[in-house]
Amino acid sequence: MNGKMIAGIVIILAALVFGAMTFIESNVEYMDFAKAERVNKKVQVKGRWVSDRETQFNATTSQFVFYMVDDNDKEMRVVLDGGKPNNFEIATEIVAKGRFKDGYFHANEVLTKCPSKYEGDGSAVQKSL
Amino acid sequence: MIGAIIVKIAFAATIAAMAFYYLSYRRGSEELLRLARTFYLTAAAGILAVAGVLLEAILNHRFEYYYVWNYSSTDLPLSLLISTLYAGQEGSFLLWGMFTAVIGIFLMRYSSRKGYEKELMTVYAAILACLVLMLVVKNPFKFIWEQFPGELLKAGEAPPAGMNFMWVDQARGLWSQIPVEGKGLNALLQNYWMVIHPPILFIGFTSMSIPFAYAVAAMLKRDYVSWIRVATPWTVFGSLALGTGIILGGYWAYETLGWGGYWGWDPVENSSLVPWLVCVASIHTMLAQRKNGSYIKTNFVLSLFCFILVLYSTFLTRSGVLGETSVHSFVDPGMWVYWLLLAIITAFGALGFGLLFHRWKEMPVVPVEHTLLSREFALFLGAATLVFASIFILIGTSSPIITNIIKGKTSAVDPSFYVTTTLPLGVALALLAGLGQLLWWQRSDMPTLLRSLRIPVLLSVLFTAVTAFLGATHPAMIIFIFASAFALFANLIVGYGIVQGNPRLAGGAVTHIGIALMFLGFVASAKYDDVATVNLVQGRPVSALGYTMTYTGYKPQERGRFAFSVEVEKDGRSFVVAPVMFRENDEGGLIRNPDIVNLLTKDFYVSPLSLEAGEQAEADQVTVTESAPVSAGGFTFRYLGYEFAQSAEGGNVVRAKIEVESGGKREVVVPVMNNRRGEVSFETATHSSGMTLTIARMNPVKEKDRSSVTLAVGGVHIHREAEAPAPDTLVVEASVKPFINLVWIGTGFLIIGFVITIVRRWQEALRNAAWK
């Protein structure tokens, strides 16, 4: 094995280790609110919007505030940096990415999952008759 | 009905073409070859006919077809109506198949002149067969009553007059009601990008299959050397088409979808970037192989991966495996796509890599004869860096699958993963893009290299110093800017020399100038952008980021959209931007489209967030706080406080004590709010003047003098005149993206460079008709 070969292998290994470390570090894990409260890192929580609680855009801080329950029915105040996400009201499921801060969940991104258009949704066809 | 039949005919013809091409290859029969060509042309005609039939159904609003009903509607303009042809899963496979079929006709003629037709077209027809198979399995001509039998199918008595219906089986008295309107195209897709972006992207996808087909054909022919020359023009064409498609997608996201930037590291974007990087890497190693004969196996591996990665990309974004980790809330297409795509990837992977394994031993090994200071080595390092970048992006994009396998739970990586991993590679790429142009083939001697490095390095240092002075002082950015500037100046100098000699050889220099400009644009516009959320009260100018913005009101536009006009002023020049917001449909979400002021050195990007209606002073309401009396309509209201009590029935009773002063007379009135197990009721109190007071809202606060109550006033008008409603507030996110034009100018150079290279390699391939 010559020097070039060794240098090549070292570079490849270094790149792989670097990639793996970055991967673990930036992997945004799924968890519920209870666990998210314990770990101090960016996580994502899946759940549903609580439509009958305070839901509003605060224009002074430009944050969107709403309540969300996770899959274990734990309710949490979520403060999102930015405006109301697209399709927020009709989403069947939402995913908030962020971290805990002073008793609320500070999200920098909220994804919405819309009702599937591929489902045999008979109500849509009846509307268009 | 006819469409579904043609799909099956086209599929059969494609299979026949593949079989006869293969037989003609095995037996060397020209007669079978002619038959194979006929079948291929029949298949291509069939696929075009399928598209024609579907297009006819869309244009004539034949909502008896589920696909037409699901993606189009009667209110779409012609261009968008045509684009619904590929708006859905089935249609996009049709578009892909259509391009594959048509490009195959050119490929057939080109490869026959190179003696490659039988092998190449066997593989290519197999690829086409898989795309058509998708249409056979997921038929775009499914009738709507097959989708909704419960809602639509009726039997027995004939339909009432005036109803839109079709007989399903007249003999058995079976009929179906037909919708008169379609569900329409997703509002996010309703703009001109939808007309041009998918076709270009799918031409890119199609052209990625050509290097794969050539690699397999070359291995079948045991031609490990000259296939490179035959395949290169197509590989560069693939990079051009896919690259253009990716950039257009980025521009779409920036200009219309309002992602705030042109790149979001979204799985859909990433998964087409990965095969592009690999394809570009293969251009470099092919060039090295032309020069010194080495990197034979590398070129096979990379060419095979171009197409396998396109298939994997399709699998990632279409099969639903990414789940809710993608911004594109893709719908779950069902298990059929999942397994079919997996089977296709496995089949082509096994074909390509199985053959490679089989031929591995007999491939000539050409010892690498160049030194570290040679252009070949720079090409190799550049390709290796591109491959590393593609691996990192691939791993990040596949993170939902990886975490699912390891932890049993899907989760994606944060976009920062891609920035962290690709930034060092970007620096390496930029340095190599400059260095490679200054190095000679085979070997360069150090003194000559140092001499040629002098000017570009000097210029780059100056350039970096200027940008640092302007504020780009982040250490990683200083390095990246220096490397990109070096690539730019080195290629400008080398390119100038080439253009003086033979401009047709300038492809490489021009492409690398484009890449360098794009890198500089990325740094400026993504790292040094300025963002602010601004509340624009109608008619009131607000200053932010050095601009003065005034919201002047909104105008309704076509198809239920609203444009919000904002006047933007800077240094005496003024512009009007009109970002758009609208509801997708009755129950749909809010769609926001940004608007941009394009300046030479920057973009001013205005993205709407919301419109807050001004609070209307309700004519007959008054809000009183304990500490502050309010006068209106000749009365002075003073809030003395509230009493809280339990009612006999077990509820709460709140009595608000209001002192009303009029004409020097004071009188206390007590409106009441009852709350019994969540049921709230009010008791109106009447003043001696006949004025009635009812509690509208209460805000009881424990702190002294802070409680307030809002009262609805009846019997008299307390406000002299109806006050003008308060103006609306438009909330926008404004951002300044410096030098974003560099990204677009760089893209232009990149495309021109690719075109120059294609022309050069094409002519070269045509001149050498001797390789058989």
Interface residues (C-beta under 8 A of the other chain):
Chain A: A15 F18 G19 T22 F23 E25 S26 N27 V28 E29 Y30 K42 Q44 K46 F57 A59 T60 S62 G82 G83 K84 P85 N86 N87 F88 E89 I90 A91 E93 V95 K97 L111 T112 K113 C114 S116 K117 Y118 G120 G122 A124 V125 Q126 S128 L129
Chain B: F63 W69 N70 I144 Q147 F148 G150 E151 L152 N164 Q177 I178 P179 V180 E181 G182 K183 E324 T325 V327 S329 V331 D332 P333 G334 F388 I391 F392 I395 G396 S399 T403 K409 T410 S411 A412 V413 D414 S416 F417 T420 T421 T533 N535 E584 E587 G588 G589 L590 I591 R592 L609 S610 E612 T729 V731 E733
